[in-house]
């Protein structure tokens, strides 16, 4: 739902994704369905979804800004 994914191959693959999801599971905001292999939102409140989407957009914007500041080789 949040679109948190990583294309990085290696030992740290999806680290950011799993870190964020782990925190949300600990807070009881989402749950893991082992049979379906899916995370489920415990509170389907549109406000929570909107805040999550806004946060994701801020992370993406910050990463893009950082990449623009790195000199091209």
PDB file of N, CA, C and O in Angstrom:
ATOM      1  N   UNK A   1       0.831  -1.187   0.000  1.00  0.00           N
ATOM      2  CA  UNK A   1       0.000   0.000   0.000  1.00  0.00           C
ATOM      3  C   UNK A   1       0.872   1.245   0.000  1.00  0.00           C
ATOM      4  O   UNK A   1       0.560   2.212  -0.694  1.00  0.00           O
ATOM      5  N   UNK A   2       1.958   1.241   0.764  1.00  0.00           N
ATOM      6  CA  UNK A   2       2.800   2.430   0.849  1.00  0.00           C
ATOM      7  C   UNK A   2       3.792   2.523  -0.294  1.00  0.00           C
ATOM      8  O   UNK A   2       4.362   3.587  -0.534  1.00  0.00           O
ATOM      9  N   UNK A   3       4.004   1.439  -0.993  1.00  0.00           N
ATOM     10  CA  UNK A   3       4.946   1.463  -2.089  1.00  0.00           C
ATOM     11  C   UNK A   3       6.397   1.456  -1.650  1.00  0.00           C
ATOM     12  O   UNK A   3       7.274   1.862  -2.413  1.00  0.00           O
ATOM     13  N   UNK A   4       6.665   1.006  -0.442  1.00  0.00           N
ATOM     14  CA  UNK A   4       8.039   0.947   0.054  1.00  0.00           C
ATOM     15  C   UNK A   4       8.724  -0.281  -0.523  1.00  0.00           C
ATOM     16  O   UNK A   4       8.389  -1.415  -0.181  1.00  0.00           O
ATOM     17  N   UNK A   5       9.680  -0.040  -1.398  1.00  0.00           N
ATOM     18  CA  UNK A   5      10.405  -1.136  -2.025  1.00  0.00           C
ATOM     19  C   UNK A   5      11.849  -0.735  -2.227  1.00  0.00           C
ATOM     20  O   UNK A   5      12.193   0.446  -2.195  1.00  0.00           O
ATOM     21  N   UNK A   6      12.673  -1.715  -2.433  1.00  0.00           N
ATOM     22  CA  UNK A   6      14.086  -1.471  -2.708  1.00  0.00           C
ATOM     23  C   UNK A   6      14.499  -2.304  -3.904  1.00  0.00           C
ATOM     24  O   UNK A   6      14.066  -3.447  -4.048  1.00  0.00           O
ATOM     25  N   UNK A   7      15.335  -1.737  -4.764  1.00  0.00           N
ATOM     26  CA  UNK A   7      15.872  -2.499  -5.880  1.00  0.00           C
ATOM     27  C   UNK A   7      17.309  -2.902  -5.592  1.00  0.00           C
ATOM     28  O   UNK A   7      17.951  -3.538  -6.428  1.00  0.00           O
ATOM     29  N   UNK A   8      17.824  -2.540  -4.419  1.00  0.00           N
ATOM     30  CA  UNK A   8      19.198  -2.847  -4.041  1.00  0.00           C
ATOM     31  C   UNK A   8      19.352  -4.350  -3.852  1.00  0.00           C
ATOM     32  O   UNK A   8      18.565  -4.980  -3.146  1.00  0.00           O
ATOM     33  N   UNK A   9      20.362  -4.911  -4.482  1.00  0.00           N
ATOM     34  CA  UNK A   9      20.631  -6.345  -4.329  1.00  0.00           C
ATOM     35  C   UNK A   9      21.776  -6.514  -3.345  1.00  0.00           C
ATOM     36  O   UNK A   9      22.793  -5.826  -3.444  1.00  0.00           O
ATOM     37  N   UNK A  10      21.615  -7.409  -2.417  1.00  0.00           N
ATOM     38  CA  UNK A  10      22.684  -7.654  -1.467  1.00  0.00           C
ATOM     39  C   UNK A  10      22.145  -7.883  -0.071  1.00  0.00           C
ATOM     40  O   UNK A  10      20.944  -8.059   0.130  1.00  0.00           O
ATOM     41  N   UNK A  11      23.058  -7.876   0.893  1.00  0.00           N
ATOM     42  CA  UNK A  11      22.709  -8.186   2.275  1.00  0.00           C
ATOM     43  C   UNK A  11      21.763  -7.204   2.928  1.00  0.00           C
ATOM     44  O   UNK A  11      21.062  -7.565   3.874  1.00  0.00           O
ATOM     45  N   UNK A  12      21.724  -5.969   2.449  1.00  0.00           N
ATOM     46  CA  UNK A  12      20.877  -4.950   3.067  1.00  0.00           C
ATOM     47  C   UNK A  12      19.603  -4.705   2.265  1.00  0.00           C
ATOM     48  O   UNK A  12      18.943  -3.682   2.452  1.00  0.00           O
ATOM     49  N   UNK A  13      19.256  -5.617   1.388  1.00  0.00           N
ATOM     50  CA  UNK A  13      18.081  -5.447   0.547  1.00  0.00           C
ATOM     51  C   UNK A  13      16.830  -5.206   1.379  1.00  0.00           C
ATOM     52  O   UNK A  13      16.555  -5.949   2.321  1.00  0.00           O
ATOM     53  N   UNK A  14      16.085  -4.187   1.038  1.00  0.00           N
ATOM     54  CA  UNK A  14      14.803  -3.839   1.679  1.00  0.00           C
ATOM     55  C   UNK A  14      14.946  -3.457   3.151  1.00  0.00           C
ATOM     56  O   UNK A  14      13.975  -3.536   3.903  1.00  0.00           O
ATOM     57  N   UNK A  15      16.136  -3.047   3.570  1.00  0.00           N
ATOM     58  CA  UNK A  15      16.357  -2.700   4.968  1.00  0.00           C
ATOM     59  C   UNK A  15      15.418  -1.585   5.430  1.00  0.00           C
ATOM     60  O   UNK A  15      14.794  -1.696   6.485  1.00  0.00           O
ATOM     61  N   UNK A  16      15.316  -0.514   4.642  1.00  0.00           N
ATOM     62  CA  UNK A  16      14.447   0.605   5.010  1.00  0.00           C
ATOM     63  C   UNK A  16      13.001   0.143   5.123  1.00  0.00           C
ATOM     64  O   UNK A  16      12.296   0.499   6.068  1.00  0.00           O
ATOM     65  N   UNK A  17      12.573  -0.643   4.162  1.00  0.00           N
ATOM     66  CA  UNK A  17      11.199  -1.150   4.164  1.00  0.00           C
ATOM     67  C   UNK A  17      10.902  -1.944   5.428  1.00  0.00           C
ATOM     68  O   UNK A  17       9.906  -1.699   6.108  1.00  0.00           O
ATOM     69  N   UNK A  18      11.778  -2.901   5.737  1.00  0.00           N
ATOM     70  CA  UNK A  18      11.533  -3.760   6.898  1.00  0.00           C
ATOM     71  C   UNK A  18      11.685  -3.004   8.207  1.00  0.00           C
ATOM     72  O   UNK A  18      11.005  -3.325   9.182  1.00  0.00           O
ATOM     73  N   UNK A  19      12.552  -2.019   8.250  1.00  0.00           N
ATOM     74  CA  UNK A  19      12.687  -1.200   9.460  1.00  0.00           C
ATOM     75  C   UNK A  19      11.401  -0.430   9.722  1.00  0.00           C
ATOM     76  O   UNK A  19      10.907  -0.395  10.848  1.00  0.00           O
ATOM     77  N   UNK A  20      10.866   0.183   8.679  1.00  0.00           N
ATOM     78  CA  UNK A  20       9.616   0.948   8.831  1.00  0.00           C
ATOM     79  C   UNK A  20       8.464   0.027   9.207  1.00  0.00           C
ATOM     80  O   UNK A  20       7.686   0.340  10.108  1.00  0.00           O
ATOM     81  N   UNK A  21       8.350  -1.102   8.526  1.00  0.00           N
ATOM     82  CA  UNK A  21       7.260  -2.036   8.816  1.00  0.00           C
ATOM     83  C   UNK A  21       7.391  -2.627  10.217  1.00  0.00           C
ATOM     84  O   UNK A  21       6.390  -2.802  10.912  1.00  0.00           O
ATOM     85  N   UNK A  22       8.623  -2.937  10.636  1.00  0.00           N
ATOM     86  CA  UNK A  22       8.824  -3.483  11.975  1.00  0.00           C
ATOM     87  C   UNK A  22       8.353  -2.535  13.060  1.00  0.00           C
ATOM     88  O   UNK A  22       7.733  -2.955  14.037  1.00  0.00           O
ATOM     89  N   UNK A  23       8.651  -1.253  12.887  1.00  0.00           N
ATOM     90  CA  UNK A  23       8.192  -0.249  13.852  1.00  0.00           C
ATOM     91  C   UNK A  23       6.678  -0.155  13.896  1.00  0.00           C
ATOM     92  O   UNK A  23       6.092  -0.015  14.969  1.00  0.00           O
ATOM     93  N   UNK A  24       6.044  -0.233  12.736  1.00  0.00           N
ATOM     94  CA  UNK A  24       4.581  -0.163  12.681  1.00  0.00           C
ATOM     95  C   UNK A  24       3.931  -1.393  13.300  1.00  0.00           C
ATOM     96  O   UNK A  24       2.873  -1.288  13.921  1.00  0.00           O
ATOM     97  N   UNK A  25       4.558  -2.566  13.138  1.00  0.00           N
ATOM     98  CA  UNK A  25       4.042  -3.790  13.767  1.00  0.00           C
ATOM     99  C   UNK A  25       4.142  -3.668  15.289  1.00  0.00           C
ATOM    100  O   UNK A  25       3.197  -3.995  16.006  1.00  0.00           O
ATOM    101  N   UNK A  26       5.301  -3.193  15.778  1.00  0.00           N
ATOM    102  CA  UNK A  26       5.488  -3.031  17.224  1.00  0.00           C
ATOM    103  C   UNK A  26       4.468  -2.068  17.825  1.00  0.00           C
ATOM    104  O   UNK A  26       4.033  -2.254  18.962  1.00  0.00           O
ATOM    105  N   UNK A  27       4.090  -1.046  17.071  1.00  0.00           N
ATOM    106  CA  UNK A  27       3.112  -0.059  17.549  1.00  0.00           C
ATOM    107  C   UNK A  27       1.672  -0.554  17.419  1.00  0.00           C
ATOM    108  O   UNK A  27       0.743   0.094  17.902  1.00  0.00           O
ATOM    109  N   UNK A  28       1.490  -1.707  16.763  1.00  0.00           N
ATOM    110  CA  UNK A  28       0.147  -2.245  16.589  1.00  0.00           C
ATOM    111  C   UNK A  28      -0.636  -1.562  15.484  1.00  0.00           C
ATOM    112  O   UNK A  28      -1.852  -1.729  15.390  1.00  0.00           O
ATOM    113  N   UNK A  29       0.049  -0.793  14.644  1.00  0.00           N
ATOM    114  CA  UNK A  29      -0.652  -0.087  13.568  1.00  0.00           C
ATOM    115  C   UNK A  29      -0.879  -0.980  12.351  1.00  0.00           C
ATOM    116  O   UNK A  29      -1.812  -0.761  11.579  1.00  0.00           O
ATOM    117  N   UNK A  30      -0.019  -1.991  12.183  1.00  0.00           N
ATOM    118  CA  UNK A  30      -0.202  -2.970  11.122  1.00  0.00           C
ATOM    119  C   UNK A  30       0.055  -4.351  11.695  1.00  0.00           C
ATOM    120  O   UNK A  30       0.644  -4.496  12.766  1.00  0.00           O
ATOM    121  N   UNK A  31      -0.393  -5.360  10.970  1.00  0.00           N
ATOM    122  CA  UNK A  31      -0.143  -6.735  11.404  1.00  0.00           C
ATOM    123  C   UNK A  31       0.357  -7.542  10.211  1.00  0.00           C
ATOM    124  O   UNK A  31       0.108  -7.186   9.060  1.00  0.00           O
ATOM    125  N   UNK A  32       1.067  -8.635  10.499  1.00  0.00           N
ATOM    126  CA  UNK A  32       1.610  -9.510   9.471  1.00  0.00           C
ATOM    127  C   UNK A  32       0.738 -10.746   9.377  1.00  0.00           C
ATOM    128  O   UNK A  32       0.515 -11.430  10.375  1.00  0.00           O
ATOM    129  N   UNK A  33       0.247 -11.035   8.189  1.00  0.00           N
ATOM    130  CA  UNK A  33      -0.522 -12.244   7.928  1.00  0.00           C
ATOM    131  C   UNK A  33       0.434 -13.246   7.290  1.00  0.00           C
ATOM    132  O   UNK A  33       0.707 -13.176   6.092  1.00  0.00           O
ATOM    133  N   UNK A  34       0.944 -14.181   8.096  1.00  0.00           N
ATOM    134  CA  UNK A  34       1.958 -15.125   7.624  1.00  0.00           C
ATOM    135  C   UNK A  34       1.418 -16.036   6.521  1.00  0.00           C
ATOM    136  O   UNK A  34       2.147 -16.393   5.595  1.00  0.00           O
ATOM    137  N   UNK A  35       0.149 -16.410   6.620  1.00  0.00           N
ATOM    138  CA  UNK A  35      -0.434 -17.299   5.610  1.00  0.00           C
ATOM    139  C   UNK A  35      -0.513 -16.604   4.247  1.00  0.00           C
ATOM    140  O   UNK A  35      -0.145 -17.189   3.228  1.00  0.00           O
ATOM    141  N   UNK A  36      -0.989 -15.370   4.229  1.00  0.00           N
ATOM    142  CA  UNK A  36      -1.120 -14.622   2.976  1.00  0.00           C
ATOM    143  C   UNK A  36       0.184 -13.918   2.597  1.00  0.00           C
ATOM    144  O   UNK A  36       0.343 -13.450   1.470  1.00  0.00           O
ATOM    145  N   UNK A  37       1.127 -13.849   3.566  1.00  0.00           N
ATOM    146  CA  UNK A  37       2.398 -13.154   3.382  1.00  0.00           C
ATOM    147  C   UNK A  37       2.178 -11.683   3.005  1.00  0.00           C
ATOM    148  O   UNK A  37       2.774 -11.158   2.064  1.00  0.00           O
ATOM    149  N   UNK A  38       1.293 -11.043   3.785  1.00  0.00           N
ATOM    150  CA  UNK A  38       0.952  -9.640   3.562  1.00  0.00           C
ATOM    151  C   UNK A  38       0.886  -8.898   4.886  1.00  0.00           C
ATOM    152  O   UNK A  38       0.556  -9.476   5.921  1.00  0.00           O
ATOM    153  N   UNK A  39       1.203  -7.609   4.841  1.00  0.00           N
ATOM    154  CA  UNK A  39       0.973  -6.732   5.977  1.00  0.00           C
ATOM    155  C   UNK A  39      -0.404  -6.130   5.821  1.00  0.00           C
ATOM    156  O   UNK A  39      -0.805  -5.762   4.718  1.00  0.00           O
ATOM    157  N   UNK A  40      -1.138  -6.028   6.929  1.00  0.00           N
ATOM    158  CA  UNK A  40      -2.475  -5.457   6.917  1.00  0.00           C
ATOM    159  C   UNK A  40      -2.515  -4.240   7.820  1.00  0.00           C
ATOM    160  O   UNK A  40      -1.919  -4.235   8.897  1.00  0.00           O
ATOM    161  N   UNK A  41      -3.215  -3.220   7.382  1.00  0.00           N
ATOM    162  CA  UNK A  41      -3.356  -2.010   8.177  1.00  0.00           C
ATOM    163  C   UNK A  41      -4.388  -2.281   9.261  1.00  0.00           C
ATOM    164  O   UNK A  41      -5.528  -2.638   8.964  1.00  0.00           O
ATOM    165  N   UNK A  42      -3.987  -2.109  10.526  1.00  0.00           N
ATOM    166  CA  UNK A  42      -4.907  -2.354  11.636  1.00  0.00           C
ATOM    167  C   UNK A  42      -5.985  -1.285  11.702  1.00  0.00           C
ATOM    168  O   UNK A  42      -7.131  -1.566  12.052  1.00  0.00           O
ATOM    169  N   UNK A  43      -5.611  -0.058  11.364  1.00  0.00           N
ATOM    170  CA  UNK A  43      -6.562   1.047  11.355  1.00  0.00           C
ATOM    171  C   UNK A  43      -6.688   1.547   9.925  1.00  0.00           C
ATOM    172  O   UNK A  43      -5.754   2.139   9.385  1.00  0.00           O
ATOM    173  N   UNK A  44      -7.823   1.313   9.321  1.00  0.00           N
ATOM    174  CA  UNK A  44      -8.019   1.715   7.931  1.00  0.00           C
ATOM    175  C   UNK A  44      -8.453   3.174   7.834  1.00  0.00           C
ATOM    176  O   UNK A  44      -9.010   3.595   6.820  1.00  0.00           O
ATOM    177  N   UNK A  45      -8.198   3.937   8.884  1.00  0.00           N
ATOM    178  CA  UNK A  45      -8.543   5.348   8.921  1.00  0.00           C
ATOM    179  C   UNK A  45      -7.852   6.084   7.776  1.00  0.00           C
ATOM    180  O   UNK A  45      -6.640   5.958   7.600  1.00  0.00           O
ATOM    181  N   UNK A  46      -8.611   6.845   7.002  1.00  0.00           N
ATOM    182  CA  UNK A  46      -8.053   7.577   5.866  1.00  0.00           C
ATOM    183  C   UNK A  46      -7.017   8.601   6.295  1.00  0.00           C
ATOM    184  O   UNK A  46      -6.106   8.912   5.528  1.00  0.00           O
ATOM    185  N   UNK A  47      -7.136   9.129   7.500  1.00  0.00           N
ATOM    186  CA  UNK A  47      -6.158  10.089   7.993  1.00  0.00           C
ATOM    187  C   UNK A  47      -4.797   9.425   8.135  1.00  0.00           C
ATOM    188  O   UNK A  47      -3.779  10.006   7.755  1.00  0.00           O
ATOM    189  N   UNK A  48      -4.771   8.216   8.678  1.00  0.00           N
ATOM    190  CA  UNK A  48      -3.524   7.482   8.845  1.00  0.00           C
ATOM    191  C   UNK A  48      -2.911   7.184   7.485  1.00  0.00           C
ATOM    192  O   UNK A  48      -1.706   7.355   7.296  1.00  0.00           O
ATOM    193  N   UNK A  49      -3.723   6.745   6.547  1.00  0.00           N
ATOM    194  CA  UNK A  49      -3.227   6.458   5.197  1.00  0.00           C
ATOM    195  C   UNK A  49      -2.656   7.712   4.551  1.00  0.00           C
ATOM    196  O   UNK A  49      -1.598   7.673   3.922  1.00  0.00           O
ATOM    197  N   UNK A  50      -3.358   8.812   4.711  1.00  0.00           N
ATOM    198  CA  UNK A  50      -2.904  10.075   4.128  1.00  0.00           C
ATOM    199  C   UNK A  50      -1.568  10.507   4.719  1.00  0.00           C
ATOM    200  O   UNK A  50      -0.684  10.953   3.987  1.00  0.00           O
ATOM    201  N   UNK A  51      -1.410  10.380   6.029  1.00  0.00           N
ATOM    202  CA  UNK A  51      -0.147  10.728   6.680  1.00  0.00           C
ATOM    203  C   UNK A  51       0.988   9.823   6.215  1.00  0.00           C
ATOM    204  O   UNK A  51       2.114  10.280   6.023  1.00  0.00           O
ATOM    205  N   UNK A  52       0.692   8.552   6.038  1.00  0.00           N
ATOM    206  CA  UNK A  52       1.711   7.613   5.568  1.00  0.00           C
ATOM    207  C   UNK A  52       2.158   7.965   4.155  1.00  0.00           C
ATOM    208  O   UNK A  52       3.353   7.953   3.862  1.00  0.00           O
ATOM    209  N   UNK A  53       1.224   8.272   3.293  1.00  0.00           N
ATOM    210  CA  UNK A  53       1.557   8.650   1.919  1.00  0.00           C
ATOM    211  C   UNK A  53       2.354   9.948   1.889  1.00  0.00           C
ATOM    212  O   UNK A  53       3.295  10.081   1.107  1.00  0.00           O
ATOM    213  N   UNK A  54       1.984  10.899   2.732  1.00  0.00           N
ATOM    214  CA  UNK A  54       2.714  12.167   2.814  1.00  0.00           C
ATOM    215  C   UNK A  54       4.150  11.927   3.293  1.00  0.00           C
ATOM    216  O   UNK A  54       5.088  12.519   2.760  1.00  0.00           O
ATOM    217  N   UNK A  55       4.319  11.072   4.283  1.00  0.00           N
ATOM    218  CA  UNK A  55       5.649  10.752   4.786  1.00  0.00           C
ATOM    219  C   UNK A  55       6.506  10.086   3.727  1.00  0.00           C
ATOM    220  O   UNK A  55       7.689  10.400   3.594  1.00  0.00           O
ATOM    221  N   UNK A  56       5.917   9.167   2.970  1.00  0.00           N
ATOM    222  CA  UNK A  56       6.643   8.509   1.897  1.00  0.00           C
ATOM    223  C   UNK A  56       7.085   9.516   0.850  1.00  0.00           C
ATOM    224  O   UNK A  56       8.215   9.456   0.366  1.00  0.00           O
ATOM    225  N   UNK A  57       6.212  10.431   0.502  1.00  0.00           N
ATOM    226  CA  UNK A  57       6.564  11.464  -0.477  1.00  0.00           C
ATOM    227  C   UNK A  57       7.713  12.337   0.029  1.00  0.00           C
ATOM    228  O   UNK A  57       8.585  12.720  -0.750  1.00  0.00           O
ATOM    229  N   UNK A  58       7.723  12.653   1.317  1.00  0.00           N
ATOM    230  CA  UNK A  58       8.802  13.461   1.888  1.00  0.00           C
ATOM    231  C   UNK A  58      10.134  12.714   1.829  1.00  0.00           C
ATOM    232  O   UNK A  58      11.170  13.312   1.539  1.00  0.00           O
ATOM    233  N   UNK A  59      10.108  11.407   2.104  1.00  0.00           N
ATOM    234  CA  UNK A  59      11.335  10.609   2.022  1.00  0.00           C
ATOM    235  C   UNK A  59      11.850  10.592   0.592  1.00  0.00           C
ATOM    236  O   UNK A  59      13.040  10.795   0.353  1.00  0.00           O
ATOM    237  N   UNK A  60      10.956  10.350  -0.358  1.00  0.00           N
ATOM    238  CA  UNK A  60      11.359  10.321  -1.765  1.00  0.00           C
ATOM    239  C   UNK A  60      11.947  11.661  -2.196  1.00  0.00           C
ATOM    240  O   UNK A  60      12.977  11.694  -2.869  1.00  0.00           O
ATOM    241  N   UNK A  61      11.303  12.769  -1.816  1.00  0.00           N
ATOM    242  CA  UNK A  61      11.793  14.103  -2.167  1.00  0.00           C
ATOM    243  C   UNK A  61      13.176  14.361  -1.577  1.00  0.00           C
ATOM    244  O   UNK A  61      14.046  14.924  -2.242  1.00  0.00           O
ATOM    245  N   UNK A  62      13.378  13.946  -0.320  1.00  0.00           N
ATOM    246  CA  UNK A  62      14.672  14.159   0.337  1.00  0.00           C
ATOM    247  C   UNK A  62      15.772  13.361  -0.356  1.00  0.00           C
ATOM    248  O   UNK A  62      16.883  13.862  -0.533  1.00  0.00           O
ATOM    249  N   UNK A  63      15.475  12.139  -0.744  1.00  0.00           N
ATOM    250  CA  UNK A  63      16.470  11.313  -1.439  1.00  0.00           C
ATOM    251  C   UNK A  63      16.813  11.917  -2.789  1.00  0.00           C
ATOM    252  O   UNK A  63      17.986  11.978  -3.156  1.00  0.00           O
ATOM    253  N   UNK A  64      15.810  12.363  -3.534  1.00  0.00           N
ATOM    254  CA  UNK A  64      16.065  12.979  -4.834  1.00  0.00           C
ATOM    255  C   UNK A  64      16.887  14.254  -4.700  1.00  0.00           C
ATOM    256  O   UNK A  64      17.781  14.505  -5.508  1.00  0.00           O
ATOM    257  N   UNK A  65      16.591  15.055  -3.689  1.00  0.00           N
ATOM    258  CA  UNK A  65      17.352  16.285  -3.456  1.00  0.00           C
ATOM    259  C   UNK A  65      18.806  15.956  -3.122  1.00  0.00           C
ATOM    260  O   UNK A  65      19.719  16.608  -3.628  1.00  0.00           O
ATOM    261  N   UNK A  66      19.020  14.973  -2.292  1.00  0.00           N
ATOM    262  CA  UNK A  66      20.373  14.549  -1.935  1.00  0.00           C
ATOM    263  C   UNK A  66      21.131  14.079  -3.173  1.00  0.00           C
ATOM    264  O   UNK A  66      22.297  14.429  -3.362  1.00  0.00           O
ATOM    265  N   UNK A  67      20.474  13.289  -4.013  1.00  0.00           N
ATOM    266  CA  UNK A  67      21.119  12.795  -5.226  1.00  0.00           C
ATOM    267  C   UNK A  67      21.494  13.930  -6.170  1.00  0.00           C
ATOM    268  O   UNK A  67      22.509  13.848  -6.862  1.00  0.00           O
ATOM    269  N   UNK A  68      20.704  14.967  -6.207  1.00  0.00           N
ATOM    270  CA  UNK A  68      20.998  16.119  -7.079  1.00  0.00           C
ATOM    271  C   UNK A  68      22.218  16.884  -6.567  1.00  0.00           C
ATOM    272  O   UNK A  68      22.890  17.556  -7.350  1.00  0.00           O
ATOM    273  N   UNK A  69      22.508  16.798  -5.308  1.00  0.00           N
ATOM    274  CA  UNK A  69      23.645  17.537  -4.723  1.00  0.00           C
ATOM    275  C   UNK A  69      24.959  16.791  -4.879  1.00  0.00           C
ATOM    276  O   UNK A  69      26.023  17.374  -4.674  1.00  0.00           O
ATOM    277  N   UNK A  70      24.907  15.531  -5.234  1.00  0.00           N
ATOM    278  CA  UNK A  70      26.124  14.739  -5.401  1.00  0.00           C
ATOM    279  C   UNK A  70      26.737  15.063  -6.768  1.00  0.00           C
ATOM    280  O   UNK A  70      26.062  14.956  -7.793  1.00  0.00           O
ATOM    281  N   UNK A  71      28.014  15.458  -6.782  1.00  0.00           N
ATOM    282  CA  UNK A  71      28.633  15.778  -8.067  1.00  0.00           C
ATOM    283  C   UNK A  71      28.680  14.559  -8.981  1.00  0.00           C
ATOM    284  O   UNK A  71      28.958  13.443  -8.541  1.00  0.00           O
ATOM    285  N   UNK A  72      28.404  14.793 -10.254  1.00  0.00           N
ATOM    286  CA  UNK A  72      28.451  13.695 -11.232  1.00  0.00           C
ATOM    287  C   UNK A  72      29.888  13.440 -11.617  1.00  0.00           C
ATOM    288  O   UNK A  72      30.672  14.371 -11.800  1.00  0.00           O
ATOM    289  N   UNK A  73      30.228  12.161 -11.739  1.00  0.00           N
ATOM    290  CA  UNK A  73      31.595  11.782 -12.081  1.00  0.00           C
ATOM    291  C   UNK A  73      31.724  11.572 -13.569  1.00  0.00           C
ATOM    292  O   UNK A  73      32.807  11.246 -14.055  1.00  0.00           O
TER     293      UNK A  73
END
